[in-house]
Amino acid sequence: MNKTETPLADAIAAYIAKARRRGHMPGHKGQAAGLLSRFGELTAWDVTEADGLDDLHAPAGAILRAEQLMAQAISVEAAHFLVNGATAGIQAAILAAAKPGETLLLPRNAHRAAWAAMTLGDIRPLWLEVAQTAAGLPLAVTPRQVEQALSAHPEVKAAFFVYPSFYGVGGDLAGCLAAARRHGVITVVDEAHGAPLPFIAADKSAARLGADLVIDSWHKSMGSLGQTAVLGCNRPGLQPERWLTLLQSSSPSYPLLASLDAARAAWQEQAAARAEHLRRVRQILADALTGAANLRLVGQGDLPAGFTYDETKALLYSAAGHSGGQIAGKLRECGVEPEFAAGGFALLLLTYADTAPKQLAAALSAADAGLLAVTPEGAPNPAALPLPQQAMTPFEAAHADCEEVPLTAAAGRVSAGLLTPYPPGIPAVGLGEVISAEMVEMLQELLNAGGKVQGVTDGNVMVIK
Ligand SMILES: Cc1ncc(COP(=O)(O)O)c(C=O)c1O
């Protein structure tokens, strides 16, 4: 196979060149009129399953070939293109790995897509707590935790891991996967934030470490368009594509699909240069913050043994104890919009497209100086609370009668939805879990501090009657 081949992008370009009158969707018919003119050529590329353009749900032509090239690039037996983000891939993978009534082992920092899958598929969660550093940085589950849980719960059918986390922390995935294998458990790895791994550190990628199903969120760091991601499968008998067909749109966006094809080819051509670029950007930022008054860059030295830091991120904290929100505020004043700020951290994603690292470094230095005039304030940390008690399964909670009550009156009630501080977007309370008095206080504190909690609308939450 020619690695720089882009079969799907080429097929669309060839279709456009035929200049056929479009008797098909989308209704703009390729004309970039009015507001759409801002999208320029993209509108012409916005086609559908026309002659020669294959079908995402039964790929046999250009899409199949593009997926095969992707599979080869990321070391999986089969790759499936996703147009509803890693979210759809996580849902399909979990639904393929466990049947109704079966149990899924998963860390408490799992993305809400895992909640969706458990709710749709009537799958029971068995949670693993995720330890934090003294500074409140969530780590990752350990092989020991996995081994203990699987020994105590032989009913577990599948295990889900997050690697690396949204914050950039990776655990001993090889050890966790080995423990799962010893117990005959199917493994799903949410590598949403580690999509560059197969290209910049292939031996550390979840697929190479032996995961059965791996989800990479390409739009986050690889240069494809928003919502694109890839589900990789190393155990074809699981057939996650059966679930994807049920979960994904019947009208997938061709610009999104073609952007995956193009981004994969670019990475294959430039992997070494991009890996070097990422190292250089990180080093420039680290150098700029050496001797800074407040701002620090989280690195390997901030983590206990057994955890690794993902160097494609710049996670900032303040030595003086400023909150992530305060750091983000200063960054914005200095012209930088972070990916997220939560607790005591603000995160910048670093990618191949950070083409002006010196300017970015200068902005970080300016933000650091600006923080000197800001009195540090702490930030609430809902992940530090004990695991909520589970009163019913997510499936039961989703089907139970519910009512709206003020958050302030919700202590002791069973949540009918997800209460998710955003960012970082990890549910603090899930469907079927009891909302504790401490949690009410914590969420209230977050809201009072100007934070957002998805699932709280006008101060109200949905609870089971
Ligand atoms: C750890 C993790 N997994 C999965 C997702 C979902 O990714 P996507 O936005 O591609 O659906 C996110 C989103 O931020 C995430 O942080």
The ligand as a Tripos MOL2 file, in Angstrom:
@<TRIPOS>MOLECULE
LIG
   16    16     1     0     0
SMALL
NO_CHARGES

@<TRIPOS>ATOM
      1 C1        -11.0390   11.0750   27.8100 C.3       1 LIG1
      2 C2        -12.0100   11.4120   26.7170 C.ar      1 LIG1
      3 N1        -12.5820   10.4040   26.0300 N.ar      1 LIG1
      4 C3        -13.4670   10.6390   25.0430 C.ar      1 LIG1
      5 C4        -13.8150   11.9230   24.6940 C.ar      1 LIG1
      6 C5        -14.8210   12.1200   23.6020 C.3       1 LIG1
      7 O1        -14.1830   12.5660   22.4600 O.3       1 LIG1
      8 P1        -14.9640   13.2370   21.2420 P.3       1 LIG1
      9 O2        -15.0700   14.6780   21.5830 O.co2     1 LIG1
     10 O3        -14.0640   12.9850   20.0740 O.co2     1 LIG1
     11 O4        -16.2830   12.5830   21.1050 O.co2     1 LIG1
     12 C6        -13.2520   12.9980   25.3800 C.ar      1 LIG1
     13 C7        -13.6300   14.3790   25.0190 C.2       1 LIG1
     14 O5        -13.1010   15.3470   25.4430 O.2       1 LIG1
     15 C8        -12.3320   12.7380   26.4220 C.ar      1 LIG1
     16 O6        -11.7840   13.7320   27.1190 O.3       1 LIG1
@<TRIPOS>BOND
     1     1     2 1
     2     2     3 ar
     3     2    15 ar
     4     3     4 ar
     5     4     5 ar
     6     5     6 1
     7     5    12 ar
     8     6     7 1
     9     7     8 1
    10     8     9 2
    11     8    10 1
    12     8    11 1
    13    12    13 1
    14    12    15 ar
    15    13    14 2
    16    15    16 1
@<TRIPOS>SUBSTRUCTURE
     1 LIG1         1 GROUP 0 **** ****
